């Protein structure tokens, strides 16, 4: 193959690093095994190919690919260039003009993780927190997640990036992580981009069924809390009991535009609609069941015409997982960390994840069309009971919470790749929608005064009075729609120059509502009623009694009433929008056989807005809106110098941005069940701007073995940071722009494979796999005395009120270490893998006022995974055993002043075990 042909063959491979539209899809995980070579074959380039459409470098003329080269994933994305010379291998990590890590099928399978977030947590420089993947210690706002190279909206109100733990590994064929910026990526590129490629078209018909059982030492077969909800809760779908439209009085009130205390509002009927004990009456379960998952994957293909092939692949799975957490929650009253409150919470979560994928592919000649549809439904049913002391008044409090968080993602995308000699044309477009619903989110609070002069001082009472108890119910709903499209044109000019130009458009709209109602009793409410459990306290009998003055008089009680206050009346609903138009161009220049330069620039014009929506007939005139209109020129370039056949040097520089997330801009309270914390947005946030530099040495030892070391530096203007305050003994986290920050560090990675055939016997086909990576990161916020912070609804004030000069960025660990040691059979499926992960402490939120920062210490975890294949009655079966967190490491989130420590959100995680099997027909 000539140099021109090699350049052409590499063109689309490089573009795969931007918008991967087609991939040789292999996948595994608890939901199923990877497809075989018959199901998803490798593509090869033959000597007579002279076009630029081949997306995986295959045979170079006169060479026979090595085994490890044949296993490279097929990634095809418009917008970039990889140059592969005749003497180079086909390793995408090495051939890419950017710094990338490809987590292919085998790498995902080796970790044994059931979701892609867990698998990515093993990649150099990446860490995981609550399903979100952090790149180089930067929070999720500095990360970008794509599906087949196309954007995704997030069903999580607090996150711009879709939580990757909702993607099971059965859906994802491969994952590409790019840490250096190129102009064909969106400009919101702070730490890096994670691109997930879904399973592609099979070569033969197949069906795979799978299932697993699992549990952990803190939860399974032990006691826990729950509430009934409905008969179909175990599936993650509500049977209609939580559908507000089924409650005429409540729905009528929402539709009326009236305020809850307006004349004519039927408070009694609304209270009776709210009163459904099935949605808040907690029950103790003596023995929580084991977790389960089940899935099926099928595919087929057929020839169409003389050179066409049509393929279909589909997968569906369900998993149900229980989790207990016994959480220590404390707050401090001063910098000496003297306790303000001290609580213990027992929370039981039941998480159900349902997903499906349906993909169609058509290939004819040198062209490819692909239509992919993904559905994910993620539900968390939560019940918790907490007890503790408020030291300011000496009261003990008993708080019950029940909730249902239902998230859904629907995504349909089309990609067309067309090759006309040296010209390539790539078209892409699609629509995605995410929804999050949290109806009937209940909190009941009972108080024991411990006062000797109080006749009920030794009893927990809820008198529906803020001084002694309360009942609060809230309804949240979020819908986000995303339309996107783009086009790329690529051209190979000659042996040393090729170029790509493109246009991309995204239009995102979000509508978010949260209505919270505080149910209270007026004076003369009988204290004895406060001892009733929630379903009697708000039962129909007491509701009727509260509105029957004659009955109260006859009973010698009252008079009193039940009333409702809407605590979110000032800002109950918001609309948010982000429209981005981008144009870009990039070239790949190869002046010497060993030197290449990939350089480009992107122009982005964006309008981001957040507007309060008036839901009442008489507007309140909210002032908590935002309008950000900015345009940027974002250059980026990477120089690659092949020093020897084995050693490669890279240097890169770029400018990128990070926009505020919708949730960070919306002045609306939101509770995050993962961190046990409330968040409130700040409409005065502005964009962050980043300048990025990196240098890297890569050494390739052959046989899949390699080593690399890199240094990186980032300067961030106006980084968005989390700060913490306290309101009524509740931790409230907010957001503000710090003036400046810098981040720098180094990465080291090593993989070495050792064939053990010299030992003879059983070891003839065995290979020892060693993978290790280490990331060292330092960051520093810079705050001067004259710097200003803008936090709604307060006046501008010194930034030093929120940030201390010299402290690290939130979410950043100084040290990240991953180590894998595996024994694998090269002739059949047999793997034993030991996985070690360590992350040093990181700040999760700035401390309020004089209080120290809130710190999380992930620590050391140890996992063990076994995968074994069998042939049973002529069918392929895979067994998998997992043991997670063998060290028993818990979640530790705390504040410390050096002399004293208090626990903010600390609990035991326990050790988990899983046994799964999959059968392929």
Helices and strands as residue ranges (DSSP letters): H 3-15, E 20-23, H 67-70, E 75-77, H 92-95, E 100-103, H 105-111, H 116-120, E 126-129, E 132-135, G 140-142, E 143-147, E 150-151, G 164-166, E 172-178, E 192-198, E 206-216, E 224-227, G 233-235, G 244-246, H 248-256, H 267-274, G 277-279, E 282-285, E 291-304, E 308-332, E 339-364, E 367-390, E 395-420, E 423-448, E 470-494, E 497-521, G 527-531, H 534-537, H 540-546, H 549-554, E 562-566, E 573-592, E 595-612, E 626-642, E 647-658, H 662-665, E 670-672, E 677-679, E 688-702, E 705-717, E 720-727, E 730-737, E 740-755, G 757-759, G 761-765, E 766-782, E 788-789, E 797-798, G 799-801, E 815-825, E 830-839, E 842-845, E 854-856, E 859-872, E 875-884, E 893-896, E 901-903, E 912-920
